[in-house]
């Protein structure tokens, strides 16, 4: 089985004691070293045979001693060795030209697997699929072969995620969906992984899964398979099984996970751990078992990544968990007694009748005013002057009205309230203030708010990093409402998980802004259906939907908006 040979390689990986030699031993060529002593004896035998063959000629080329600070091609400075095995080593390095971290695989040019490693690296680089960690360079120079690849410090290995516990059903669903689709695309181009372990899968901070070591990891270790599609499919099934149960689906412990009990065979995930998602458990078994183990189940096994991707797409979508809200603490009722100056006091038992204080006496000025008004009213009535009496009565009412009631209500001071009515978008423009030409597919802008979810506006495609290739802070769409209107919510439909912000201009802006600083950030959100709600309804004319993190797409990272709705 391909899995057993991979497990054997994993044991060799964990030893970490093999020196970097000029000739790799025969056992390492097959990728299945029995133990350290056997490997050393084989290496010694290989070297002595080489010396005998050369019969006094120049000794074989050996790799130079490498250390932290060594520089390759006057550009890549080695920082830390992370793996040293089977005659090759892997390093974390710095690309001093572009000022970024990279990873580097190194092996001697006369290593028996040097040619296959170069070929695998160049084939992987030609794929150019952003779902895989990209190969940046593959060179033979100064008796060395080195492969340079991306280094993603903001991503987490699946190994570390599983060490904390099983994944939530939604995360496990995203894992098997994204990895199976990526591997299906790779196999269509004739590329296989053959060493798809938890350490080869990374999850970014935005929830995107990326695969590293496509073709290269297997070439470094000399791993081959008669049925590469079946091998990779079974590996994806093992990853899903581990994500659901936190157990490795074989008897041997591997990748920091405990294996299954010996002699019981492949147990379904729901028999290993309670509460496992039934649909995902079925997918894992279909990917892992193909020799009669699924005979009792209705669905056939999946033998290729493409079949597995289609099976995952056919199952009901697993929704993310609802956000949990902490209940506020129970309101504590307090009582106040006269004379305690507002300090809360326990409510005492009523033993005596409560004495109600008398109403406050009217002031002398008020009494005098009332007597004077009464006298004038009598005089006015006596004279028959009803107009004077009416005027005096109105004046009296005005004088007795409290000052707080005399002030008229200012309609402009009222807080605006959301009424949920749609707000029409008059025009829109793409907004790319940090771009070289300042435009992002302006011809498709109307598709973002035409009410048709089948049409969309897309950003340009960016290589390497989801944050616009680390070239800019973001891009977006400016929505012109035609006049100042109330905005209470902006709903944006994305294709793929996208991070975005809602920004607006003050009411005083009567022309479209040209700088990002003209907008005020109101709120932010991440997802495929994002409701951007400002802290309170506001009035503005120009609304900016500002994209800050993009999902992976064909040929790179790209944002896509299929619909925008604004309500007041």
Secondary structure, 3 states (H helix, E strand, C coil): CHHHHHHHHHHHHHHCCCCCCCCCCHHHHCCCCCCHHHHHHHHHHHHHHHHHHHCCCCCCCCCCCCCCCCEECCCEEEEEEEEEECCEEEEEEEECCCCEEEEEEEEECCCCCHHHHHHHHHHHHHHCCCCECCEEEEEEECCEEEEEEECCCCCEEHHHHHHCCCCCHHHHHHHHHHHHHHHHHHHHCCCCCCCCCHHHEEECCCCCEEECCCCHHHHHHCCCCCCHHHHHHHHHHHHHHHHHHCECCCCCCECCEECCCCCCCCCCHHHHCCCCCHHHHHHHHHHHCCCCCCCCCCCCCCCCHHHHHHHHHHCCCCCCCCCCCCCCCCCCCCECCCCCCCCCECCCCCCCCCCCCCCCCCCHHHHHHHHHHHHHHHHHHHHCCHHHHHHHHHHHHHHHCCHHHHCCCCHHHCCCCCCCCECCCCEEEEECCCCCCCCCCHHHHHHHCCCCCCCCEECCCECCCCCHHHCCCCEEEEEEEEEEEEECEEEEEEEEEEEEEEEECCCCCCCCCCCHHHCEEEEEEEEEEEEECCCCCEEEEEEEEEEEECCEECCEECCEEEEEEEEC
